[in-house]
Amino acid sequence: MIVLGTGGGYSPVAFAPGTRPAAPVEAAAETPGTEASTQSPAATPARREDPLQDPAVQRQLAQLAARDREVRAHEQAHVAAGGSIVTSGPTYVYQIGPDNRRYAVGGEVGIDTSPVRGDPEATLDKARQIRAAALAPAQPSAQDLQVAAQASRMEQSARLELARQERDAAYQAVSSDARSTPGEQLSEVA
């Protein structure tokens, strides 16, 4: 007995050497311990069971489809909130389901998280946008929360830099006023 492969979507069927039919034949249902009948389908009742109709497979497909929708909505939320800081659109990690379809089970969106050099005000705005993009999905992931925390630290650093710049500007103004002569001060007032 020779067992043929399952290529082309056909079920394996056993044939004696030299008796293989010219066209593929559907396999008859086998009971454990018995061999498949080689009688014509009209002679025996064909019990074709689509494995995709199995309730367990249907549940798995429903779970995969739900996860796919959730992942795609999650990544799209990042893109929508990220705006100009998005460096790459969504990329997905796929799982092949029992129906041979690809289902997104993970994903990511590239976002520029670098500060704006020399401009703490712009860095402050960018940090807020990064945090908004990271927390945009209904259920942020652990990675999303880490990015949001990083953006909060960047925002705090930008605030400190702005405060330092304001302090330095105030010090320079006071310093330049103290160095001016009394005659200059009077002419400025008048």
BABA-272854 format. One record per atom (N, C-alpha, C, O): residue in three letters; x, y, z. Coordinates in steps of 0.05 Angstrom, whole numbers, plus 32768, in hexadecimal, padded with zeros to 4 digits. Layout:
N
AlaXYZ
...
# end
This chain:
190
Met80117FE98000
Met800080008000
Met801280198000
Met80268019800E
Ile800B802D7FF0
Ile801980467FEE
Ile8006805C7FF7
Ile7FEF805D7FF0
Val8010806F8008
Val800080858010
Val8009809E8001
Val802180A58001
Leu7FF680AB7FF3
Leu7FFD80C27FE4
Leu7FFC80DB7FF6
Leu7FEF80DB800A
Gly800A80F07FEE
Gly800B81087FFE
Gly7FF181187FFD
Gly7FDF81117FEE
Thr7FF0812C800E
Thr7FD8813C8010
Thr7FD981568000
Thr7FC781678003
Gly7FEC81597FEE
Gly7FEE81717FDE
Gly7FD581767FCE
Gly7FC781637FC6
Gly7FCF818F7FC8
Gly7FB881967FB8
Gly7F9E81957FC7
Gly7F8981977FBA
Gly7F9E81917FE1
Gly7F8681917FF1
Gly7F7781777FF1
Gly7F6181757FFB
Tyr7F8381627FE6
Tyr7F7681487FE6
Tyr7F7E81387FFF
Tyr7F94813B8009
Ser7F6C81288008
Ser7F718117801F
Ser7F8280FF8016
Ser7F7F80F67FFF
Pro7F9480F58027
Pro7FA480DE801F
Pro7F9280C5801B
Pro7F8080C0802A
Val7F9780B78006
Val7F88809F7FFF
Val7F9C80897FFA
Val7FB1808D7FEE
Ala7F9580708003
Ala7FA780597FFF
Ala7FA0804B7FE6
Ala7F8880457FE1
Phe7FB480447FD5
Phe7FB080357FBD
Phe7FC5801F7FBB
Phe7FDB80227FC5
Ala7FBE80097FAF
Ala7FD17FF47FAA
Ala7FE37FFD7F94
Ala7FDB800D7F83
Pro7FFC7FF47F93
Pro800F7FFC7F7E
Pro80037FF77F63
Pro7FF97FE17F5D
Gly8005800B7F51
Gly7FFC80097F36
Gly7FDF800D7F32
Gly7FD5800B7F1C
Thr7FD080137F48
Thr7FB380177F45
Thr7FAA80337F4B
Thr7F9280387F4F
Arg7FBC80467F4B
Arg7FB680627F51
Arg7FA4806D7F3B
Arg7FAB806A7F23
Pro7F8E80797F41
Pro7F7C80857F2D
Pro7F88809D7F20
Pro7F9A80AA7F2B
Ala7F7F80A47F08
Ala7F8980BA7EF9
Ala7F8280D57F06
Ala7F9180E87F04
Ala7F6A80D67F13
Ala7F6180EF7F1F
Ala7F6080EB7F3D
Ala7F5C80D57F47
Pro7F6381017F4D
Pro7F6180FF7F6A
Pro7F4680F47F73
Pro7F3180FA7F66
Val7F4680E57F88
Val7F2D80D97F93
Val7F2B80E27FB0
Val7F3F80E27FBE
Glu7F1380E97FB8
Glu7F0E80F07FD4
Glu7F1180D77FE5
Glu7F0980C27FDD
Ala7F1D80DA7FFC
Ala7F2180C3800E
Ala7F0680BD801C
Ala7EF780CF8023
Ala7F0180A48020
Ala7EE9809B802F
Ala7EF0809D804C
Ala7F07809B8054
Ala7EDC80A2805D
Ala7EE080A4807A
Ala7EEA80898084
Ala7EDF8074807C
Glu7EFE808A8095
Glu7F09807180A1
Glu7F02807080BE
Glu7F02808480CC
Thr7EFD805880C7
Thr7EFB805380E3
Thr7F16804980EC
Thr7F23803A80DE
Pro7F1F80518104
Pro7F398048810D
Pro7F3C8029810B
Pro7F2A801B8113
Gly7F52802080FF
Gly7F57800380FD
Gly7F4C7FF880E3
Gly7F507FE080DE
Thr7F3F800780D2
Thr7F367FFD80B8
Thr7F42800D80A2
Thr7F4C802380A6
Glu7F438001808B
Glu7F4E800F8074
Glu7F37801D8065
Glu7F2080158067
Ala7F3E80318055
Ala7F2A803F8045
Ala7F20802E802F
Ala7F2F801E8024
Ser7F078031802A
Ser7EFB80228014
Ser7F0180307FFA
Ser7F0280487FF8
Thr7F0680207FE5
Thr7F0C802C7FCB
Thr7EF3802A7FB9
Thr7EF5802E7FA1
Gln7EDC80267FC6
Gln7EC380267FB6
Gln7EBC80427FAD
Gln7EC680557FB8
Ser7EAC80447F99
Ser7EA4805E7F8F
Ser7E93806D7FA4
Ser7E8780607FB4
Pro7E9380887FA3
Pro7E8480977FB6
Pro7E6680917FB5
Pro7E5980937FC9
Ala7E5C80887F9E
Ala7E3F80827F9C
Ala7E3980687FAC
Ala7E2380657FB5
Ala7E4C80567FAE
Ala7E47803C7FBB
Ala7E48803F7FDA
Ala7E3B802F7FE7
Thr7E5780527FE4
Thr7E5980568001
Thr7E5180728008
Thr7E5780857FF9
Pro7E438076801E
Pro7E3B80928025
Pro7E5580A2802C
Pro7E64809A803E
Ala7E5980B8801F
Ala7E7080C98024
Ala7E6B80DB803C
Ala7E5680E9803D
Arg7E7D80DA804F
Arg7E7B80EB8066
Arg7E9181008065
Arg7EA780FC806F
Arg7E8B81158057
Arg7E9F812A8054
Arg7E9B813E806B
Arg7E86814A806F
Glu7EB08140807B
Glu7EAF81538090
Glu7EC38169808B
Glu7EDB81648089
Asp7EBA8181808A
Asp7ECC81988086
Asp7ED8819E80A1
Asp7EC981A580B4
Pro7EF2819C80A4
Pro7EFF81A180BE
Pro7EFA81BE80C8
Pro7EFB81C380E0
Leu7EF481D080B5
Leu7EEE81EC80BD
Leu7ED381EE80CB
Leu7ECD820380D7
Gln7EC281DA80C8
Gln7EA781DB80D5
Gln7EA881D180F2
Gln7E9481D28100
Asp7EBE81C680FA
Asp7EC181BC8115
Asp7EBD81D38129
Asp7EC981E88124
Pro7EAD81D0813E
Pro7EA981E78151
Pro7EC381F1815D
Pro7EC582098162
Ala7ED581E08163
Ala7EEF81E9816F
Ala7EFE81FA815B
Ala7F0A820F8162
Val7EFE81F28142
Val7F0C8202812D
Val7EFD821C8129
Val7F0A82318125
Gln7EE3821C8129
Gln7ED382348126
Gln7EDA8248813D
Gln7EDC82608138
Arg7EDC823E8156
Arg7EE4824F816C
Arg7EFF825B8168
Arg7F048273816D
Gln7F12824A815F
Gln7F2D8254815A
Gln7F2D82698144
Gln7F3B827E8147
Leu7F1E8265812F
Leu7F1D8279811A
Leu7F1082938124
Leu7F1982A9811C
Ala7EFC82918134
Ala7EEF82A9813F
Ala7F0382B88151
Ala7F0382D08151
Gln7F1282A98161
Gln7F2682B68172
Gln7F3C82C48162
Gln7F4482DA8168
Leu7F4582B6814D
Leu7F5982C2813C
Leu7F4F82DB812E
Leu7F5D82EF812B
Ala7F3682DA8124
Ala7F2A82F18116
Ala7F278308812A
Ala7F2C831F8123
Ala7F1E83028142
Ala7F1B83188156
Ala7F368324815D
Ala7F39833C8160
Arg7F4B83138160
Arg7F65831D8166
Arg7F70832E814F
Arg7F7C83438154
Asp7F6B83268137
Asp7F738334811F
Asp7F678350811F
Asp7F758364811B
Arg7F4D83528124
Arg7F3F836C8125
Arg7F4B837D813C
Arg7F4F83958138
Glu7F4F83718153
Glu7F5A8380816A
Glu7F76838B8164
Glu7F7B83A2816A
Val7F87837A8158
Val7FA283838152
Val7FA28399813E
Val7FB083AD8141
Arg7F9283978129
Arg7F9183AB8114
Arg7F8683C6811F
Arg7F9083DB8118
Ala7F7283C48130
Ala7F6683DD813B
Ala7F7B83EA814E
Ala7F7E8402814F
His7F8983D9815D
His7F9E83E38170
His7FB383F38161
His7FBA84098168
Glu7FBE83E7814C
Glu7FD383F4813D
Glu7FC9840D812E
Glu7FD78421812C
Gln7FB1840C8124
Gln7FA584238116
Gln7FA1843A812A
Gln7FA484518122
Ala7F9B84348143
Ala7F9884498158
Ala7FB38457815C
Ala7FB48470815F
His7FC98448815C
His7FE48454815E
His7FE984678146
His7FF2847D814A
Val7FE2845E812E
Val7FE7846E8116
Val7FD784878117
Val7FE1849D8111
Ala7FBD8485811E
Ala7FAC849C811E
Ala7FB584B18132
Ala7FB584C9812C
Ala7FBD84A9814A
Ala7FC684BC815E
Ala7FE284C5815A
Ala7FEA84DB8163
Gly7FF384B5814C
Gly800F84BC8148
Gly801484D28135
Gly802684E28138
Gly800384D38120
Gly800784E9810C
Gly802284EA8100
Gly802C84D680F5
Ser802F85018103
Ser8049850680F6
Ser806084F78103
Ser807684F680F7
Ile805D84EC811B
Ile807384DE8128
Ile807484C18120
Ile808684B28128
Val806084B78111
Val8060849C8107
Val8076849980F2
Val807584A780DD
Thr8088848680F6
Thr809E848280E3
Thr8099846B80D0
Thr80A4846A80BA
Ser8087845980D8
Ser8080844280C6
Ser8064843980CE
Ser805C843980E5
Gly8055843280BA
Gly803A842880BE
Gly803A840D80CD
Gly804F840380D3
Pro8023840380D2
Pro802183EA80E1
Pro802E83D380D2
Pro802C83D080BA
Thr803D83C280E1
Thr804783A980D8
Thr803B839480EA
Thr803883988102
Tyr8034837D80DF
Tyr8026836980EF
Tyr8035834E80F0
Tyr8044834880DE
Val803083408105
Val803983248109
Val802083138104
Val800B83188110
Tyr8023830080F2
Tyr800B82F080EA
Tyr800D82D380F5
Tyr802382C880F9
Gln7FF682C880F8
Gln7FF382AB80FE
Gln7FE182A080E8
Gln7FCC82AC80E2
Ile7FE8828980DE
Ile7FD8827B80CA
Ile7FC2826B80D8
Ile7FC9825A80E9
Gly7FA9827080D2
Gly7F93826280DE
Gly7F8E824780D1
Gly7F9B824180BC
Pro7F7C823780DC
Pro7F76821D80D0
Pro7F6A822080B4
Pro7F69820C80A5
Asp7F60823780AD
Asp7F55823C8093
Asp7F6A8247807F
Asp7F6482508069
Asn7F8482468087
Asn7F9B824F8077
Asn7F9B826D8072
Asn7FA88276805F
Arg7F8D827C8082
Arg7F8D82998080
Arg7FA082A58094
Arg7FA5829880A9
Arg7FAB82BC808E
Arg7FBD82CA80A1
Arg7FAC82DC80B4
Arg7F9B82EB80AB
Tyr7FB182DA80CE
Tyr7FA482EA80E2
Tyr7FB982FA80F1
Tyr7FCD82EE80FB
Ala7FB6831480F3
Ala7FC883258102
Ala7FC5831E8120
Ala7FAF8320812B
Val7FDB8317812D
Val7FDA83118149
Val7FED83248159
Val7FEE83228172
Gly7FFB8335814B
Gly800D83498158
Gly8014835E8143
Gly800F835A812B
Gly801E8374814C
Gly80268389813A
Gly8035839F8147
Gly803883A0815F
Glu803E83B18136
Glu804C83C98141
Glu804B83DF812D
Glu804783DB8115
Val804E83F88137
Val804F84108127
Val8068841F8130
Val806D84228148
Gly80788428811C
Gly809084378122
Gly808984548129
Gly807B8461811B
Ile8094845D8140
Ile809084798149
Ile80AA84858151
Ile80BB8479815E
Asp80AF849E8148
Asp80C784AD814F
Asp80C584B7816B
Asp80B484C78171
Thr80D684AC817D
Thr80D484B48199
Thr80EC84C581A2
Thr80F184C881BA
Ser80FA84D0818F
Ser811284E18196
Ser810984FD819C
Ser80F585078191
Pro8117850A81AF
Pro8111852681B5
Pro81198539819D
Pro81298531818D
Val810D8550819D
Val811485648188
Val812C85748193
Val8129858281A7
Arg814285708187
Arg815B857C8191
Arg815A859B8191
Arg815285A8817D
Gly816185A681A8
Gly816385C381AA
Gly814885D181AD
Gly814785EA81AD
Asp813285C281AE
Asp811885CF81B0
Asp810685C081C4
Asp80F785AF81BD
Pro810985C781DE
Pro80FA85B981F3
Pro80DC85BD81F0
Pro80CC85AB81F8
Glu80D385D381E5
Glu80B685D781E1
Glu80AB85C381CD
Glu809685B781D1
Ala80BA85BF81B6
Ala80B285AC81A2
Ala80B4858F81AE
Ala80A3857E81A7
Thr80C8858B81BE
Thr80CB857081CB
Thr80B4856B81DD
Thr80AA855481DF
Leu80AB857F81EC
Leu8094857C81FD
Leu807B857481ED
Leu806C856281F5
Asp8076858281D7
Asp805F857B81C6
Asp8062855F81BB
Asp804F855081BA
Lys807A855881B2
Lys807F853D81A6
Lys807B852781BB
Lys806F851381B5
Ala8084852C81D3
Ala8081851881E9
Ala8063851381EE
Ala805B84FD81F3
Arg8054852881EE
Arg8036852581F2
Arg802A851581DC
Arg8019850481E1
Gln8033851A81C3
Gln8028850A81AC
Gln803184ED81AE
Gln802184DB81A7
Ile804984E881B6
Ile805384CC81B9
Ile804284BE81CE
Ile803984A781C9
Arg803E84CB81E5
Arg802E84BE81FA
Arg801184B981F0
Arg800684A481F5
Ala800684CC81E2
Ala7FEA84C981D7
Ala7FE984B181C4
Ala7FD684A181C4
Ala7FFE84AF81B2
Ala7FFE8499819F
Ala8002847E81AD
Ala7FF5846A81A6
Ala8013847D81C2
Ala8017846581D0
Ala7FFE845B81DF
Ala7FF9844381E1
Leu7FEF846E81EA
Leu7FD7846781FA
Leu7FBD846881EA
Leu7FA8846581F5
Ala7FBF846B81CF
Ala7FA7846E81BF
Ala7F96845481BE
Ala7F7E845781BE
Pro7FA2843C81BD
Pro7F91842581BB
Pro7F80842181D5
Pro7F87842B81EA
Ala7F69841481D2
Ala7F58840F81E8
Ala7F6683FF81FF
Ala7F6184048216
Gln7F7783ED81F7
Gln7F8683DD820A
Gln7FA483DE8204
Gln7FAE83CE81F5
Pro7FB283F3820E
Pro7FCE83F58208
Pro7FDE83DD8212
Pro7FD883D28227
Ser7FF183D48202
Ser800283BD8209
Ser801783C6821D
Ser801A83DE8223
Ala802683B48228
Ala803C83BA823A
Ala805083CC822C
Ala805B83DF8237
Gln805683C68212
Gln806983D68203
Gln805E83F38200
Gln806D84068202
Asp804483F581FB
Asp8037841081F8
Asp803A84208212
Asp804084378211
Leu803784128228
Leu803984208242
Leu805684298247
Leu805B843E8253
Gln80698418823E
Gln808684208241
Gln808C84398230
Gln809A844B8239
Val808184398218
Val808684508206
Val807984698212
Val8084847F8212
Ala80618466821E
Ala8053847D822A
Ala806484878242
Ala806684A08246
Ala806F84758252
Ala8080847D8269
Ala8099848C825F
Ala80A1849F826B
Gln80A584828249
Gln80BC848F823E
Gln80B584AB8234
Gln80C484BE8238
Ala809D84AE8228
Ala809484C8821F
Ala809084DB8236
Ala809684F38234
Ser808684D1824C
Ser808284E18264
Ser809D84EB826F
Ser809F85028278
Arg80B184D9826F
Arg80CC84E28278
Arg80D784F78265
Arg80E4850A826E
Met80D384F3824B
Met80DC85078237
Met80CE8522823C
Met80DA8537823A
Glu80B485218241
Glu80A585398247
Glu80B085478260
Glu80B385608260
Gln80B685388275
Gln80C08543828D
Gln80DC85508288
Gln80E185668292
Ser80EC85438279
Ser8107854F8272
Ser810385698262
Ser8112857C8267
Ala80F085698250
Ala80EB85818240
Ala80E185988252
Ala80E985AF824F
Arg80D085918265
Arg80C785A68278
Arg80DE85B18289
Arg80E085C9828D
Leu80F085A08292
Leu810785A982A1
Leu811985BB8290
Leu812385CF829A
Glu811D85B38277
Glu812D85C38265
Glu812085DF8260
Glu812E85F3825F
Leu810685DF825C
Leu80F885F98259
Leu80FB860A8272
Leu810086228270
Ala80F885FE8289
Ala80FB860D82A2
Ala8117861882A5
Ala811B862F82AD
Arg812B8608829D
Arg81478611829F
Arg814B8628828C
Arg8159863C8293
Gln814086268273
Gln8143863C8260
Gln81368656826A
Gln8141866C8267
Glu811E86538276
Glu8110866B8281
Glu812086778298
Glu8122868F829A
Arg812B866682A9
Arg813B867082BF
Arg8154867E82B5
Arg815B869482BF
Asp8161867282A1
Asp8179867F8296
Asp8172869A8289
Asp818186AD828B
Ala815B869B827B
Ala815386B4826E
Ala814D86C98283
Ala815486E18280
Ala813F86C18299
Ala813986D482AE
Ala815386DE82BB
Ala815586F582C2
Tyr816686CC82C0
Tyr817F86D382CC
Tyr818E86E782BB
Tyr819A86FA82C4
Gln818E86E282A0
Gln819C86F4828E
Gln818F8710828E
Gln819D8724828D
Ala81748710828F
Ala8166872A828F
Ala816D873A82A9
Ala8172875282A7
Val816D872C82C0
Val8174873982D9
Val8191874282D9
Val8197875882E2
Ser81A2873182CE
Ser81BE873782CE
Ser81C4874F82BC
Ser81D4876082C3
Ser81B7875182A5
Ser81BC87678293
Ser81B08781829E
Ser81BB8796829A
Asp819A877F82AE
Asp818E879782BB
Asp81A187A182D0
Asp81A487B982D4
Ala81AE878F82DF
Ala81BF879782F5
Ala81D987A482EA
Ala81E587B582F8
Arg81E1879C82D3
Arg81FA87A782C7
Arg81F587C282BA
Arg820987D182B5
Ser81DD87CA82B4
Ser81D887E382A6
Ser81DD87FA82BA
Ser81DA87F782D2
Thr81E3881182AF
Thr81E9882982BF
Thr81CE883782C7
Thr81BB883382B9
Pro81CE884682DC
Pro81B5885382E4
Pro81AB886682CF
Pro8193886982CC
Gly81BC887382C0
Gly81B3888582AB
Gly81A488778295
Gly819188818289
Glu81AE885E828E
Glu81A0884F8279
Glu818588478282
Glu817288478272
Gln81828840829C
Gln8168883782A6
Gln8154884E82A5
Gln813D8849829E
Leu815D886782AA
Leu814B887D82A9
Leu81428883828D
Leu812B888A8288
Ser81558881827A
Ser814D8887825F
Ser813A88728254
Ser812988788243
Glu813C8859825D
Glu812A88448255
Glu810E88498260
Glu80FA88448252
Val810C88538278
Val80F388588285
Val80E588708278
Val80CD886F8274
Ala80F488848272
Ala80E9889D8267
Ala80E0889A824B
Ala80D688AD823F
# end
